[in-house]
């Protein structure tokens, strides 16, 4: 089989999607300084760069590799000498150790993988990392200065000598700094990235979103207090994030870093959601206090890269799910962060899936910025719960991506534009694989009610339905049974619609069933029987031993 550029792009982007799905944690401190950049070292570094880095960063180091247009954020253009993550002062070049740190641990939530060979099998040794770094530095003429050494010139930022502890007092002080410095004007009052009601652009002209600091897996250069302090101090070159050295003193910056650290969400790890039984009516809205007693489960989502059009730049990467039920109904609350409230949908701008199929099955990814409009007031926000129609048999489940022709799934879909227009925002439908659109159920089969709230960069949606229905195409809920459950999600301003979306694999929901009284009765009886049998055996043994003692 002939290997084509299209095939290489497809495989590369798929691997990048996997690398970007979670944070990279690696040893990022070298055991020795960078060796002298001899001609031999640079030749070795060039060979490594061409093989491992040029696919994204380009043969010329200009960030124009064949995968670049599919990635958000774009790969770094090394020729400009602009590096975001450094321990040097604002506008300065990074140290060799800064570059080593980035290459070693990668940048979470981007296409930049970790290259520490102690972390991943296809990584690079420490010596090879130094070789490729030496070669990367040849792209920017700024590094040509023979006197360049940030350490000797005092341009390296030192961490505070007396660092305040991470506790309630410093967090409270940091919150005051956050408010006084108006960090909320960009990052939002709760840190969810909803301060600006418009897209920003970086120095290269590409749209960027303000960072949601409550999602540590999206913080690229480290999530610890020291890392966050460094970002406030050095700034992030090429972006609207400035250095605060001149406006905040060292103590304020450290306290602010403590506050940002305190906002980071700690994800749940369980894969089965316990639906809690309640007496009386279920809550109708997301803001009902009844939800405070419901167990949360965080479901991770990734870009839909199973079939064309494949999307590797999803916005919604986590949804928190809760469930309550009574004798008649079950209700789910879905909560996820989204900085923009998208309640409009322009059908004329929807992506034509047939067009991408003409390119070929090996290159069916959607480009990050040019193939779909990623803009406000273009597409709706939306979310869907998905369940198998057939009761689960052991571990057998339909495919998590819309099931199959022989194993259909049942979807509960909520759409923000319909909800905002006062229409029914929820719809029940069925799917038999991704090749066919979701088939809406008949009007008399629509039994879901829903209500949604968007507040300070967060959607909360409640969907409620009877536990059991008379429709053979519906999921039926039964106490004590693990029912598979997955999610589809769309962020309209991120260009997501149709099959351009994020999705999860299967999790489970379990309706807690009260333990039957017979279980306790049987347990007591078993205890009494076992105890009685034990006493009888002991007495029998004693009777057998006594004659032997007498005869002795």
N, C-alpha and C positions, 0 to 999 in steps of 0.2 A: 504493500500500500504506500502510495506517495504521500509524504508529510508536507502539508501546505502551511503557509503563514496563518491561514484561518484556523487550522487545527491547533497551531501553537498558541494563538491568541486565546482560543477557547479553553485549552488545558491550563494555561497560565492564569487566566482570570478565575477559573474554578479553584485553583490552588490558593490564589490570593484571598478568595472569599472564605476559604477554610482558615487560613492564617489569621484573618481579621476578625474571626468570630469570637475570640476571647483574648484577654490580656496576656502579654508575654512577660514572664518573670525570669530573669536570668542574672547570673553573676556579671556585673558590668564594670568591675574594677580590674584593670590589667595587672599582671604580676611583675611586669617590667615596662620601662618606657618605650616609646616608639623608636624603632631603629632608624639609623641614617637612611635617607631616601637615595640610595645608590641606583645606578642604571639597572642593575640586575634586579633589585627589589621592585622598582617601578614596572619592569617587564613582567615580573611575576604577578604584581597587583593588577596590571592590565588584563592578563589572561583570566584572572578570577573575576574581574569586573565584567568583561565581555560575556562570560558564561553565567554569572549569577545576578548581575545588576542591570545590564543594559536593556533587558526586556522591558523594564519600567523607566529607568532613567535615561535611556538612549545611548547610542554608541559615542555620542559627542558630549554626554553628560548634561544635555540641555533639557532633560525631563520629557523628551518626546519619543520614548520607546513605544513599541507597538501596543502595549497594554495601557498606556497613559490615559488615553481618552475614555477608558472604561472605569477609571478610578476617581474616587472623591474621598479625601483630597488628592490632588494631582501629585505625582512624584516630584521630588525636589529638583529644581534646575540648579545644578552645581556651578554653572558658569557665572552666575550672578553674585556668588559669595554671600548669599543671604541664608542664614541658618537659624531656625526657630528656637531650638532647645539647647541652651548653653548655660554655663556658669560664669560667663563673662558679662561685662556691662552692656547696657543697651547699645545696639548698633555695631558691636564688636564681633570679630570672628570667634568661633569656638576654639577651645583648647583641643589638643589631640585626644585627651581623655574624654571630652564631651562627645567627640565623634565615635570613639570606641564604645561609649555607653549606648549611643543610639543604635549602632550596628549590632551590638551584642544582644540587647533586649528588645529591639524593634520598637514600633509605635503602635500600641493597641488601638483598635477601631480604624486602622488604615491598612493599606496594602503592604506596608513595610513590615516584613516578618523579622523575627529574631534570628540571628546568625551564630549564636553561641552553641558550639557543638556539644556542650554538656546539657543543653536544653532540648535540642532537636537533632535527629539522626543525620539530616542533610546540612548541618551547620558547618561553620568554619572554625579551624583551630585559632588560638590566640595569634599565632604568627601570621596566619593567612588574613586575619582581620586587620592586622597592622599593615600588611602588604596592600590590601585593597584600599585602605584609608589613605595611604601615601599616594596611591594613584588618583583617587578622587580629588585630593587637594591640588592636583595639577590642572584641573579644569578652571579654577578661579585664580585670576592673576593676583588677587589680594594676598594669597598665601606666598607669593614670590619674594616678599620682603624678607631678607636674610635676618633681620633683627626682630622678626615676629616671634614674640613669646609673651603671651598674656600674663604668665606667672611672674616673669621678671619685671614687667612694666606695671604690675599692681592692678591690672584690669580684671583679675579674677575676683569674683564675689565670695567673700568668706561668710560662713554661717555665723549667727550671733554667738558670742562667747558665753553669755548667760541666757540660755534658752528657757523661756517660761514653760512649765509643764502643761501637758494636755489635760485640762480639767474644766470644771464648770465655770470657774472664775475667768480663766483666759478665753474660754469660748464666748462668754457674755461680753467681755471687752472686745473681742474680735467682731461680734455682731454689731456693736456700736460703730466700729471702724467701717464695716461693710455699708452701713447706712450713711455715715458721714461722708465717706469717699464716693458715694453714689454708685457703688458697684452694681446695685440693683437696676440702674438705668439700662444696663446691657444684659446682665445675667438674671434679672427678675428678682423680686423680693424674696422668693423662696429658693433661688438658685437654679431654677429650671430652664434658664436660657430664654425667657419670654419677655425680657425687658424692651427689646426693639420690636416694633411691629412691621419690620421690613427686613429683607435680606441685606447682609453686608457683603463686601467684596474684599479679597486680599489684594496684595500689591501686584499680582499677576492677572488680575481682572476676573478671577473665578469667584462665584458666589460661595459664601461660607455661612454657617450658622454659629451663633454664640453658644459657647459650651454650656451644657447642662452639668453643673458641678456636683449634682447629687448622684450622677451615674459614674462611679469611679472607673468602670471598664471603658469609658470614652475619654478619659483623661490620658493624653498621649505620653507625657514625659514623666510619669510617676505619680502615685497617689498619696505618698507620705507627706507629713508636714514639711519636711525639708525640701521636697520637690516643689510643693505648692509655694513655699516662701521664695524659692528661686525664681518662679515665674513672675511673681509680683515685683521682684527686684530687677531681673534682667529684661522683662518684657518678652514678647514673642514677635520677633522681626517678621515683617511682611504681613502682619495682621493688625487689626485695631487695638490689640492688647498692648498697652504701654507699660513702661517701667514706672514704678511708684517711688523710686528713690528720693526724688525731690519733694514729694508731697506727703509721704508717710515715713516716720522714723522706723528704726530697726524693730523696736518693741511692738509698734502698731502692726507692722507687716507680719511679725511672728504670730501675734494674737489673731490676726485676720486669717492666717494659714490654719490655725487651730480651729477657727470657726468653720472654714470651708471643709476641713476634714470631718467635722461633726455632722455635716449635711449629707455625707456619703451614705447611700442606701446599701444595706446589707441584705443580699438576696437570700431567699429561702432555698433550701436544697432538696426538699421532698418532691416526689413526682406524683403523689396522690393527694387530692384535695378532699378533706372531710367536710361534707355538707352538714351543717348543724341543724337539728330539729328545733322548731320553735312552736309555741302555743299561739293560737290566734292568727290574724292576718299577716302576710308577709309585707315587708316594706316596699312601697311603690317607687320611691326615688332613691338616688345614690347618696343623698345627704342625711338619710334617716339614721338615728343613733343605734338602731337595731344592728347595723352592720359592724358595730364596734366589737361584738362578741363573735363574729364570724372569722374562722381561720383563714389567713391569706396564703396564697401560693403564687410565687413568681414563675411565670412561664417565659422562657427565652425564645426569641424568634430570630430568624436569619432571612436573608434575601432569597426569593424564589429563584433558584437556579436549576430546577429539575427539568424544565421544558421552556421552549421559546414562547414569549420573550423573557430571557433570563435577566434578573435584576440583582446586582451585587452591591448596591448602595442603599440598603433599607434605612429608614429613619426610626421605626418602632422596633426596638430590640428586646423589650420586656413589657409584659402585661401582667398585672397582679389580679388574680381571680379569687373571688369569694362566693360561697353558696349557702343559702338557707332554704329550708323546706318545712311544710306542715303536712297535714293529712291529705291535702288536695293538690297543692302547687309546689313548684320549685322556682327559686329566683337566683340569678347569677349577677354579681357586680363585677364589671371589668374596668380596671383603672390603668391608664398609661399616660406618660408625659408627651406633650406635643405643644411646642411654643406658639403655634398659630392655629386659630380656630377657622377651619376651612369648611364653609357651609354653602359653597356654590359648586356647580359641576357643568363644565362646558363640553358637551358631548362631541362637538365638532373638532375638538382638539385631542380626542382619544387616539391612542396609538393603534395603527393598523397592523395587526399581528401578521397578516398575510405578506406584508412587505418584507419583514425580516426573514421569513422563510425562504425568500428568493436568494438571500445571501448564502444560504447553505447551513445545514444543521450543525456544522462545526464552528460557526461564528454567529450565534444567535443571541448574543448579549446586547443589552441596551447601553448605549454610550451615556456617560455620566451627565453631560450637559447639553448635548446637541440634538438628541433624538426625541426627547419628551420635554415639555415645558415644566421646569421646576420653579413655579411661581405662585404667588398668592392669588386667590379668587379664580382658580382654574379648575381644580378637581376637588371633590369632597373628601372629608375624613370618613373612615368607615371601619367596621370590625365585624368579624363573623365567628361564632362558635360552631364547631363541627363535631358530629357524633356518628358512629356507625348506626345504620338502620337495623341490622341483624344483631340480636343479643350476642355478646362475646362468648366464644367457645375456646376456652383455654387461652393461649397466647395469640391466637389468630385475630388479626385486625385488617381492615382495608388499608390501602396505601394512604398515608397521611396527606397526600396531595390530591384531594378530591375523590378518593376511592378508585373504583374501576367499573367496567361494564357489568361485571358479575357481583360486585360488592359495593352497593351504593352508600352514600353518606347523606346525612341530614344536616342542613346548615341553618343557623339563625343569624340573619344578616341585619346589621343596623347601619343606616346611612344618615350622615349629619345634615345633608341638604334637605332631605324630606322632613326630618325631624324639625329643623329650623323653620320650615315653611308651614308648620302646623299639620302636616300630613302624617300618615302612619310611617314612622321611621324604621320599623322592624318588618322583616319579611322572612317567612319560612320557605325553604327550597330544598331541592335534592340534586345531587351530582353523581354521575357515573364516569368519573375520570375527568381530567383537565381539558381534554380536547373539545368537550361540549360545554356550553355555558350552564350556569346554575339554572335549573328549571323551577320557577316559582310554583308553589302549590296553589290550588284553586282558592278563591276568596273565602269560601266557607271552611277551608282548611287552615286559615291563618289564625292561630290561637295565641301567638306571642304578644305580649304588651311590653312596652319599653319606655324608659325615660332617661334623659342624658343631661349632664351639666358639664360645661367647660369653665374652669376657674384657674387663673394664674398658671397657665401652661400645663394644665392637666384635664384630661377627659375622664369622666366617670359615667358609665352606662349600666343601667339595670335592665335585664330581660327576664320576663316571668312567663311561665306556661304551666298547664296542668301536668301532674306527674305522669298520668296515663291518658292516652287519647284513643280514639277508634280508628285512627289512620295507620295503615300498614307501612306507610313511608316515613313514619315518625319514630324517633327514639323514645323508648318507654323506660321510665325510671323506677327502680325497685330497690327497697332498702337492703343493705348488706351486699350489694353487687358492685364490683368495680366496673365502671362504665368508661371506655376510652373517650377522650376529649382533646381537641386541638384547636388552634386559632389561625385565622387569616386576618391581616391588618393592613390598612392603607392610610398613608399620610398624604393628603391631597397636595399640599404645597411642595412636597418632595417629588411630585410628578407621578405618584402611585395611583394606579387604577387598573381595572381588569386583572390580568395575570402579573402585572408589575406590582409586586406587593412583598410583604414579609409573612412568614408562616412558621408554625411550630411543628414539632413532631408530637406523637401521642403522649398525653398524660392521662390521669384517671380522676374521676370524681366518685366518691363513695358516700352514699347516704347512710349516716350512722343509724344503726338499728339497736333498740334497747335489748339488753341481754335478757332472755326469757327466764322467768322464775324457776323453771325446771332445771336450768343449769346449776343454780345455787342448791336446789334440793338434791340433785344427783351428786353434787360435790360433797354435801354434808353426809349423805348416805354412804358414799365411797369412803369417807374419812372414818365413819363409825364402823363400817365393815372391816376396813383395814386395821383399825385399832383393836376391835374385838378379836380378829384373827391373830393378831400379834400377842394379845394376852393369853389366848388359848394355847398357842405354841409355846410360850414361856412356861406356863404351868405344866404342860405335858413334859417338857424337858426336865423340869425340876423333879417330877414324879419318877422319871427314868433314872435320874442320877442318885437319888436317896438310897435305894436298895444296894447299889454298888458301894456306897460309902459304908453301909452297915456291915457288909460282907468283908470289907477290908479290915 
